[in-house]
Structure formats: C-alpha cells, structure tokens
Amino acid sequence: MDNRFNIAAQIGGKATGSRRARMEASPQFSGGRFRNNVPTTTGISLSAVPRVAVAAFTGGDARRPHRPVPLAPATPGDDAQGLHITWYGHSSALVEIEGHRVLLDPVWSDRCSPTPLAGPRRLHQPPVGLRDLPPIDAVVISHDHYDHLDMPSIQILADLQATMFVVPLGIGAHLERWGVPESRITELDWNESTRVAGLELIATPARHFSGRGLSRDETLWASWVINGPTRRVFYSGDTGYFPGFAAIGETYGPFDATLVQVGAYGNDWSDIHMVPEDGVATHVDVRGGVMIPVHWATFDLAPHHWSEPAERTWREAKARGVRLAVPRPGERVDVDNPPEIDAWWQHVA
C-alpha cells in the first residue's frame, strides 16, 4: 500500500519509553501535554465558528494567485565563508551557512494533509526536486503540523541523504514510525542545543500548538537558532507574537538573517499565527539583519488575500527601517548582498 494513503502512518507515532520520560521531565510539559509559557488560545471559540466557516468558503479568487507564481530554481554554492538562504515556498528553506547546509521544514507534497485526496493544495510547484538538493547536514523541524512536517518528504530525504534530523521533543516518534533510524534523530527542549557538522542548533521558545490527529500538544513546537562559527540565523517557526522574542534576541542575537512567519493569520487565531506587522516586530526583537518572510504564497490556509502578507510586511519593514528580502520561490539570497525588492507578487496576485 502506498504510504501516502495510509492515514494512520501519516498521523505518526506516539512517544514511549525514554522519549516519553524526557517529555514528562520538560518544564513545558504539564497535565499530559505541552504548554506555552504565556496564556494562549489555540482553538476557535464556538461563537466564531460560523464566521470562520463563511470565510473558508468565500473570497477564494483573491486567496489564490491569478498568474503562475514565478520560480527561480537556484544552484547552491560552496562559499565556505558566506551566508545564503533559499526559500522554496511556505516555510521550507535552505540555509547555507559557512560551508554547511540546514534544511528547514521540508514540505514537497502536493497537499499539506494526511491524505493526497483532500486538504490544501499547492499553489505553485516546488522550484527544485528533493532529489536535486545538495548534501544536507541537518533537517530542522519546527513542529508537527502537516504544512511543516511532511511524511513523504521526510522518507525521501532519509533515503537519499545521510542527514541528521533535529526536532522538538516528541517528534522523533513520528520519524521513527516513518523509518528514520533513531541514531539520526536528535530531540531538543527549549533552550537545549546540539552540534551538527560544525553548527550549533538551538531550539528556542515559540507560541503555538501541535497535533496531527484528534489529540493536541503531545509534541513540542519551537523556533530555532542556527549558529555557524561567525554567522547566525533565526527561524521563527509558526508562532503568535510574545515577549519571548526579545529574550531570544538578548540571549542569542544579533542575527545576520531571520526567516519569520508572516502568513496564514486571522483574527480568530492571533495567539498562534502572527500578522505581518508582528513578524517585523519579531525580527526587530531578536535583533535581526536581513528579514525573509515565510509561511505564505504556497498554500491557502487563511481568509486573507494571497499577496497581503508580502505587501503588509514590505510596508511595515519600510516604516521601521528593516532590511527586507522577498525572494521568488527557489531564489538564492546572498545575505550580505540581498536583492532589491521588485514586488514580483503584485504582478501575480
């Protein structure tokens, strides 16, 4: 049976044994689940259900691009001193940092869903194939939602690459269920770190939730710090805005570049997904250099217009004097010489 159609496999595994013991010892774990460190509403109130339902089935034309999204499949380089970031769409990105490579939240499937027959479908194709990626030192996962943790992509990468998988607590159970050897999985709690191929990877707090089935918050979510010998990158993962970002900036910053979630927001889930203005504030809080907005353009996951995240991020970045790069999917950004913004999304929307 094709595992893509095996919903039980797609949902993943349950932590047991020493993995479960580590989870239960976490300061973030209480009452059988992980929790945010600030009060957070992760569900939609009953009074909001009709409004959210109407929004889900209206405005569809504006929520999708009217023309093909321009792709710019770039060739990774071997600049041992440089820092380059390639955004592949949504939150999938390649960080090339001082001769090493980290792949963030790889999602190459046609849908972000437990089945290929339903669920949000891609609005553009991946700019490169998984088999065309260069050697990857580490695959880093922010949390276990389907638009960030994609079983087929993980299985292909595990087969093709000798990469390590670095994930928040509990997610290792999913990977093992999918055939990733335990020796290639490192699970971290917030503010824990590991070293891979000369890089330091640190799991830092975020304000979100988790779950691939009916149960929630049985695995941890995280933002990430990627430290090379002299360069630093911050990835927000999915998150609501909260004071923890200023603490991350104070402890681990400044950063040469940030990848920050700016899309899939709505008034009824503002605690767990930032609006673009909050994304720019996060970049400022962590003391970022160049900001690359992510979590937009690839899947229709919220009622806002398709191009709105980029437009609002650009406007707020200009107002706050933030250096911004908005690459096309697949475009390789030299952080030391980022491209001028050409508002390509306006020609597509």
N, C-alpha and C positions, 0 to 999 in steps of 0.2 A: 504494500500500500504506500502511495506517495505520502510522505510525512506532512506535506503542506495541507492535506485534507484530514489529518489526524488532530482533531481539536484538543484531545487530551494531551498529546505531545506538545502542541503549541502552547498550552497553558503553562507547561513546565513542571518543575519538581518541587517537593516540599523539603525543607531543611530538617535534618535529623542528626543525631549523634553529636559529634564535636562542633559541627557547624551550628546546630541549634543551640548548643551551650554557649557559644560565642555570642550569638544574637541575644540570648537572655541576659548575658552579662553587660550588654551595652547600656550606657546611660540613656540612650534614645528609646529603649525597649521597655514597655510597661503594660501590664494587663494583656499580654499576648500579642501586642503589635507595636510597631514603631510609631513614634510621635514627633511632631515638630516641636521646636524649642520656643515657639511663640504661639498664642492661640490662633488656630487656623480652621476655617470651614472648608471641607473638601467636597461636600455634596451640594446638590441643588435643593433649595427649600421647596416644600410642596406648593407654596403659593407661586413659585417661579416656574413650575413645570409647564403650564400652558404657554407662557411667554417663550420659553426655550423651545418648546415643540413647534410653535409657529415660526420662530426664527430658523429652525433647522430645515424647514421646507419652503422658505421664501428667500428672495434675493440671490438665488443660485447663479444667475448670469453674472452678477457683479463679483461673486465669490470665486470666479474662475477667470484665467487669462483669456482674452479674445483672440490672441495670436500665439503661435508656438513660443514657449519660453526659450530664449537663446542660450545654447550651451556652448561652453568654451573648454573642451577637454584638454587639459594642460598636461605636460610631461614633468613629473617630479625630477628634481635635480639632485646633485651631490655636493652642494655647497656646505662644507663642514662648519663654516662659521655663521651661516645665515639663518634666517627665520622666515619660513614661508608657510602660508595657510591656504589650503584649497577647500572651498565649501562645495559639497556635492549636491546640496539641496536639503531642506528641512534642517535637521541638526547633525547630519553626517558631514564630517570634515576630517581632513588630513593635516596634521601639524608636523612640519619638518623643522626640527629644532637642533641646530648644531650637529648635523650628521645623523640624527636619529628620527624615527617616524612613529607618530602616535595617531591611531585612527579612532575618532570619536563616534559613538552611537551609529554604527553602520546599518542602514536600512536600504536594501536594494530591491526588496519585493515590490510587486505591483500594488499591493494593498497593505495598509497597516491594520491588520485584523487577524483573528485566529483562524480564518478560512480565506482562501483565494476567491471564494464565490461571492463575498459581500464585504462591506466596510469601505472606508475612504480609499479612493484610488489615486494613484499618482497623477499629477497634472503636468509632469514632464518626465522623460526617461532619465535614468542615471547617465551622467555625462561620460562615464567610463565603466567598464565591466569590472566585477570583483576580480576576475582572473587577470585583468590588466594592471592591477595595483602593484606597486613596488613592494619589496620586503618591508613588513611592518614589525616594529619592535614590540608594540603593545596596542591592544584594543581596549579602550576605556569605555565603560557603560555608565550612564548617569542614573538610570532607574529602569524598571522592567515593563513599562507600558509599550504597547506594540509599535508605536511610532519611534521607539528608541532601542528596543531590544527585539530583533527580528530573527527568529529561529533559522530560516533557510540561509540568511546571510552569515550567521554565526557558524553554521555547519560547514558552509563552503570555505570560509576563512580558516577554520580549524583544520580542514583537509589540505588546503593549499599552502598554508603558512605555518611557520614554527613559532608564531607569535604567542605572547602571554596575554591573558585576559584579566584585566584589573577591574574589579566591580565592587559595589557596595555590599554590605553584609546580606547574606541570604540568597543573592542572585547566583551564586555558584551552584546551587541545587538545580536551577534551570539549565545551566550549561552542562552539568554532568548528565542530566536527563537526555540532552541532545548529543552526547557522545564526546564532549570535550574532556580530555584527561584531567584528573584532579591536580596533577603536577603542573598544569599550565594555567591554573586559576588562582588568583590572589584576591581575597575579600578584605575590605577595609571598613572600619567605622570612621565616623567624622574625626578629622584631625589625626588620623593614622596615615602612615606613608609606606611606600615600598620603592625599591630601586630596580629599574629595568634598563639594561644596556646603557648605563651611564646617566640615566634620567631619574629624577625623583618625582613620583606621582603621589599626590596628597588628596585624599577625599576630604572635602570641606562641606559645611552645612548648606542646605537649601531648604526651601519651604514648599513642600509638595506632598505627594502620596504615591502609593504603588498598588499594583494588583493586575493580574492577567485573567482572573476568573471572577467568581462571585465574592471571594474574600478580598479584603484590602489590608495593606500596610504590613504584610508579612515579610517584606524585604525592604531594605533601606534605600533612600534616594540621596543624591549628593551632587554638589558642584565639585569642580576639580581644579587643582593647581598642577601645572606641568613645569618642572624646573629643569633646565639644562645647566651646563656649567656656568653660563653667564646670562642666559636669556630665560624669560618667564612668560607663561601663557595662563590665562584663567578662562575656564569654561563654566557657564552658569548652570547647565542642565535646565530642566523645567523648574520654575520657581515663582512664587509670589515675592514681592519686594519685602525686605525685612532688615532690621538693624545689623544682622549678622554679616552683611557685605562690607560694612565699614570695618568690622573686626577682622575680616579676611584681608582687607587691604592693609590694615595696620600690622598684621602678623606676617603675611606672605608677600605683600606688594613691595614696590610697584611692579606692574606687569607691562611687558612690551606690547602685548596684544590681548584682547578679550574676545571671546565668542559668547554673545549674550542673547537669550531668548527674548524675542520681541513680538511673536505672533501667536495666534490661537487664543486670544484673550476674549473676555466677555464680562459684563457687569456682574453676572451671577457666579463667577468663579475667579474673582480678582485676587483672592488669597493664594491661589496656586499657579496662576499664569500672569506674568507682568504685561502691562500695556507698554508701548514703545517708550514713553517718557520715563517710566520706571526702569526700563532697560538701560537707557542712557544714564540715569541716576546710579544704577548699579555699577556701570563702567567707571563713573567718577568715584564712587565709594571705594572700589577696590584699587584705585589709582592706576587705571589703565592708560596705555598709549594709544594704539590704533584699535578701534572697535569694529568688529564684524558682526552684523546682526544675523541671527539664525532662528530656526523654528518658524519659517514662513515659506511661501511660494510653492511647496511641493504637494501638500495635502490640504483639502478643505475641511478644517476642524472647528471652525467658529463662524459666527454670523458677520464678521467684518468683511469689507471688500478685499479682494485678493492683494492689491498693491498698497493697501493702507499701512501695514506695518513698516514697509520701507519708507513711505512718504512721511509718516509721523516721526520715524527715527531720524531721518535726514533733517527735518525741520528742528527737532529738539537738539540734535548734535550741533547744528549751526548756532542755535541760541546759546548753547553752553560752551562753545569753543572746543568741541570734541573732534578729534581726527577720526574720520569715518571712512571705511571702505565697504562698498556694496557690490561684491563681485557677481558675475553671472555664475550659475552652477558649473563647476569644473574649472573656473578661472583661478590660477595660482597667484596669490598675492604676496609680493615681497614686502614684508612688514616695514623694512627700512626705506622703501620707496613705493608706497601704496599708490594705486592708480587714482586719477581724478574721477570723481563721480560724474557719470554721464546720464543718470536717471533712465537707464535702459528699460526699467519696469514700466515707465509711463507709456512706452510705445507698444507694450504688450497687453496692458490692462484694458 
